[in-house]
Amino acid sequence: MTSIAHFDVIVLGGGQAGLTAAITAAENGATVCILEIAPRALRGGNTRHTRNLRPMHESGAFPMEGAYGFDEYLDDLLRVTGGDTDHALAALTIRESEHSIAWLQDHGVAFQPPLSGTLHLGRTNAFFLGGGKALVNSLYRFAANLGVHTIYEATDIALNISGDRFIDLTYQQVNNTHRISGHSLVAAAGGFEANLDWLEEAWGPAARNFLVRGTPYNKGNILRQLLDAEFKQVGDPGQCHAVAIDARAPAYDGGIVSRVDSVPLGIVVNNEGKRFFDEGEDFWPKRYAIWGRLIAAQADQIGYAITDAKADGLFIPTVLPPLKSTTIDDLARQIDIPADSLLKTIDEFNAATVSGSFDHQALDGCRTEGLPINKSHWARQIDTPPYSAYPLRPGITFTYLGVAVDDRARVQVERGNPSENIFAAGEMMAGNILGHGYLAGIGMTIGSVFGRIAGREAARHAS
Ligand SMILES: Cc1cc2nc3c(=O)[nH]c(=O)nc-3n(C[C@H](O)[C@H](O)[C@H](O)COP(=O)(O)OP(=O)(O)OC[C@H]3O[C@@H](n4cnc5c(N)ncnc54)[C@H](O)[C@@H]3O)c2cc1C
């Protein structure tokens, strides 16, 4: 054993949830240590890829517009989850989210005016100036100034839990073993979205074709240890946030620039050249999160978003340009799908479009009629070269399986009282709120709210 140390509060994971917990615990008088598996340059987990959170607010004060009250927020959450949420924790999250902007501003995070473009979120979502990376850097700086000790590249963390109590842990750093004890433990080490073996247990071999949009470090090692210690599980291993991303994106950490937003402006086909879902069902911000799952269900987990020149400039382009051609025939050859089948799909689609007044900012009713799968809005004939194709893969954002917590962020046991000194925040417990479905910006909201609760309660227990 190279070193032995003690802190009041040990926080596992240095993303937004862990940083918020660490800062709150330190402000409540605790000595705090963050153990982060990533090197300093890659700190901040999935948080460094984020752009916004979703706060409840009545005032519309900067950076928000209008008002977004409790009832509307709750309605939105209940709709996307189909009611699959812990209602008390959901209400707590929404109420406490009202303080998230002020808390972040007080801790060095700046906001920007709402973005325009395909995501019309000015009333519901607050955008971080400089994105998640700037937020992460601000919070690390604030934490360091409070005396929070951060250990990077802390690998192989092994928790020593007796009954439902955390005792101490060991970790490796540069081949040396260290031991740290603490009065309280905050688990904020993300989900298991970067662990393809674990994903395969839930999704089968299809998981091997998933691309991980965020950090490669969220492999669920801490979550696994808590579940093995028989803390109560919440959520379904197959539920997650997954979007359609450019199939040419890197296996990990591609971030938001690989998301393909052209879907509602054209058609999407599988590798047989056939459509499989209504591309214009609803506004894209409400539908983008179903397309990862839809692509995952196709053969070889691949799809192709096809548009013509009329769609150019109407959606946020991806970092990689589309494949382009002046003929459908040649485009099909480039993406290696049967040209006759793609031509047939497009001919049938074009013939089924009914005339209307196209408006990509509204549910315009420009639709098809008579197809086995119709398109409800923004259906225009694909007839104007050059034609574009984006290859699509499922891009997993984060998983929902986690540990059950109570309103003090204490992890729950199957029977009896929750743990006295183990708390969870962020993705590790997001499944309490998100049984399935997703509401843009609620991931960061959950981390912000439960990070503050976990930090406060961990410090209180330690004192
Ligand atoms: C591309 C992308 C864009 C997103 N955009 C948004 C957005 O705009 N708004 C929104 O609300 N949500 C967004 N999300 C979701 C959001 O990132 C998460 O909900 C939020 O960041 C979760 O915070 P967290 O602290 O729980 O997890 P993370 O930020 O992922 O932090 C977990 C930390 O734990 C560390 N860790 C993991 N395993 C271990 C271990 N064994 N030991 C020690 N440390 C470990 C990781 O390295 C990481 O630093 C996005 C996600 C992605 C991938």
The ligand as an SDF file (V2000), in Angstrom:
LIG
                    3D

 53 58  0  0  0  0  0  0  0  0999 V2000
  -22.7660   14.2410  -26.7960 C   0  0  0  0  0  0  0  0  0  0  0  0
  -23.6070   14.4730  -25.5650 C   0  0  0  0  0  0  0  0  0  0  0  0
  -24.3500   15.6400  -25.4600 C   0  0  0  0  0  0  0  0  0  0  0  0
  -25.1570   15.8520  -24.3510 C   0  0  0  0  0  0  0  0  0  0  0  0
  -25.8310   17.0290  -24.2550 N   0  0  0  0  0  0  0  0  0  0  0  0
  -26.5960   17.2700  -23.1800 C   0  0  0  0  0  0  0  0  0  0  0  0
  -27.2100   18.5390  -22.9850 C   0  0  0  0  0  0  0  0  0  0  0  0
  -27.0180   19.4850  -23.7580 O   0  0  0  0  0  0  0  0  0  0  0  0
  -28.0230   18.6920  -21.8900 N   0  0  0  0  0  0  0  0  0  0  0  0
  -28.2180   17.6760  -20.9970 C   0  0  0  0  0  0  0  0  0  0  0  0
  -28.9720   17.8640  -20.0400 O   0  0  0  0  0  0  0  0  0  0  0  0
  -27.5800   16.5000  -21.1100 N   0  0  0  0  0  0  0  0  0  0  0  0
  -26.7750   16.2730  -22.1690 C   0  0  0  0  0  0  0  0  0  0  0  0
  -26.1050   15.0830  -22.2590 N   0  0  0  0  0  0  0  0  0  0  0  0
  -26.2250   14.1280  -21.1390 C   0  0  0  0  0  0  0  0  0  0  0  0
  -25.3020   14.6260  -20.0140 C   0  0  0  0  0  0  0  0  0  0  0  0
  -23.9880   14.5500  -20.4780 O   0  0  0  0  0  0  0  0  0  0  0  0
  -25.4190   13.8180  -18.7290 C   0  0  0  0  0  0  0  0  0  0  0  0
  -26.7420   13.6910  -18.3430 O   0  0  0  0  0  0  0  0  0  0  0  0
  -24.6580   14.5290  -17.5850 C   0  0  0  0  0  0  0  0  0  0  0  0
  -23.4540   15.0590  -18.0310 O   0  0  0  0  0  0  0  0  0  0  0  0
  -24.3980   13.5300  -16.5030 C   0  0  0  0  0  0  0  0  0  0  0  0
  -23.4830   14.0510  -15.5580 O   0  0  0  0  0  0  0  0  0  0  0  0
  -22.7090   13.0300  -14.6290 P   0  0  0  0  0  0  0  0  0  0  0  0
  -21.8250   13.8560  -13.7700 O   0  0  0  0  0  0  0  0  0  0  0  0
  -23.6550   12.0820  -14.0090 O   0  0  0  0  0  0  0  0  0  0  0  0
  -21.8570   12.1410  -15.6490 O   0  0  0  0  0  0  0  0  0  0  0  0
  -20.4920   12.4840  -16.4030 P   0  0  0  0  0  0  0  0  0  0  0  0
  -20.4160   13.9030  -16.7690 O   0  0  0  0  0  0  0  0  0  0  0  0
  -20.3400   11.4980  -17.4940 O   0  0  0  0  0  0  0  0  0  0  0  0
  -19.3770   12.2340  -15.2990 O   0  0  0  0  0  0  0  0  0  0  0  0
  -19.0710   10.9460  -14.8310 C   0  0  0  0  0  0  0  0  0  0  0  0
  -17.6010   10.9480  -14.4590 C   0  0  0  0  0  0  0  0  0  0  0  0
  -17.2840    9.7280  -13.7870 O   0  0  0  0  0  0  0  0  0  0  0  0
  -16.0230    9.2850  -14.2380 C   0  0  0  0  0  0  0  0  0  0  0  0
  -15.9470    7.8440  -14.0200 N   0  0  0  0  0  0  0  0  0  0  0  0
  -16.5770    6.8710  -14.6890 C   0  0  0  0  0  0  0  0  0  0  0  0
  -16.2630    5.6510  -14.1880 N   0  0  0  0  0  0  0  0  0  0  0  0
  -15.4070    5.8820  -13.1590 C   0  0  0  0  0  0  0  0  0  0  0  0
  -14.7350    5.0430  -12.2330 C   0  0  0  0  0  0  0  0  0  0  0  0
  -14.8670    3.7070  -12.2740 N   0  0  0  0  0  0  0  0  0  0  0  0
  -13.9330    5.6050  -11.3060 N   0  0  0  0  0  0  0  0  0  0  0  0
  -13.7870    6.9630  -11.2610 C   0  0  0  0  0  0  0  0  0  0  0  0
  -14.3960    7.8230  -12.1140 N   0  0  0  0  0  0  0  0  0  0  0  0
  -15.2130    7.2860  -13.0420 C   0  0  0  0  0  0  0  0  0  0  0  0
  -15.9810    9.6730  -15.7000 C   0  0  0  0  0  0  0  0  0  0  0  0
  -14.6660    9.7420  -16.2030 O   0  0  0  0  0  0  0  0  0  0  0  0
  -16.6790   11.0370  -15.6660 C   0  0  0  0  0  0  0  0  0  0  0  0
  -15.7580   12.0870  -15.4860 O   0  0  0  0  0  0  0  0  0  0  0  0
  -25.2470   14.8680  -23.3360 C   0  0  0  0  0  0  0  0  0  0  0  0
  -24.4650   13.7230  -23.4180 C   0  0  0  0  0  0  0  0  0  0  0  0
  -23.6440   13.5290  -24.5190 C   0  0  0  0  0  0  0  0  0  0  0  0
  -22.7990   12.2750  -24.5910 C   0  0  0  0  0  0  0  0  0  0  0  0
  1  2  1  0
  2  3  1  0
  2 52  2  0
  3  4  2  0
  4  5  1  0
  4 50  1  0
  5  6  2  0
  6  7  1  0
  6 13  1  0
  7  8  2  0
  7  9  1  0
  9 10  1  0
 10 11  2  0
 10 12  1  0
 12 13  2  0
 13 14  1  0
 14 15  1  0
 14 50  1  0
 15 16  1  0
 16 17  1  0
 16 18  1  0
 18 19  1  0
 18 20  1  0
 20 21  1  0
 20 22  1  0
 22 23  1  0
 23 24  1  0
 24 25  2  0
 24 26  1  0
 24 27  1  0
 27 28  1  0
 28 29  2  0
 28 30  1  0
 28 31  1  0
 31 32  1  0
 32 33  1  0
 33 34  1  0
 33 48  1  0
 34 35  1  0
 35 36  1  0
 35 46  1  0
 36 37  1  0
 36 45  1  0
 37 38  2  0
 38 39  1  0
 39 40  1  0
 39 45  2  0
 40 41  1  0
 40 42  2  0
 42 43  1  0
 43 44  2  0
 44 45  1  0
 46 47  1  0
 46 48  1  0
 48 49  1  0
 50 51  2  0
 51 52  1  0
 52 53  1  0
M  END
$$$$
